[in-house]
Amino acid sequence: AVLRHAFDDLALLEVELRVLEMNDAAIRCYEACGFRVTGREPDTCELHGELYDDFIMTAHAGGWPEVHHA
């Protein structure tokens, strides 16, 4: 719903988000919605003494799957 609003109603060209590299379930969900990893910011979070990177994920209006427009 958010991407539909962003691309169809607001006419944005892309939407970007950040997700911790260890959050595999969220990454799979975002990929299923059309996001792809486009960057990485190292050492943005420390959990239990371990550092994790942020993945930067982007969805582009041109790559927005037609199935989502329904």
N, C-alpha and C positions, 0 to 999 in steps of 0.2 A: 504494500500500500504506500509506503514511504517513497519508494523509487518511482512508482506510477505517478504520484503527485509531483515529485521532483522533475521528471522528464516530460510528462504529458501536460501538467497544469502550469508549472513554473518555467518550463522550457530550459532547464539547466542542461549543460553539456556533460557534466560529470558530478558524481557524488563520491566523497572520500571518507574513509573511516580508519580507525586504528584499533588493533586488537593484539593482545599479548600472544606471542609466538606459541605458548604452551596451551592455548585455548583451542584445541583441535576441533571440538564440536562447533564452536562459533565460526571458525574458519570454513569448515565444510558447509555450514548454513549460508554464509555470505557468498561462497563460491556458487552455490546452487541458485542464488539470487542474481548472479551475473557479475559479482565482484572478482577481481584478480589482484594478487599481491603485486604492488608496483614499487615498493620500497621497504626499507627497514631502518628503524632508529635503534641503535644499540643501547643496551643497559638502561632501559627506562623504568624498570620496576625491580625491586628486591623483595623476594618472598622466601622466608625461611633460610636466609643467608645466601640465596642463589639469585643471580642477576638474569633478567629476561629482556628480550628485545620486543619492541612494538613492530608489528607488521602494518604497513600502510596499504590499504586495499582501496581500489578504485573501480567504480562501475561507470561506463561511458554510455551516453544516450545512443550512440550508433551501435553499440554491442548489446543493447537491451533486448533480450529475447522477445520475439513477437508473442509467445505464449503468455507473457505477463501483461500484455495490453488488453487481454480479454476481460 
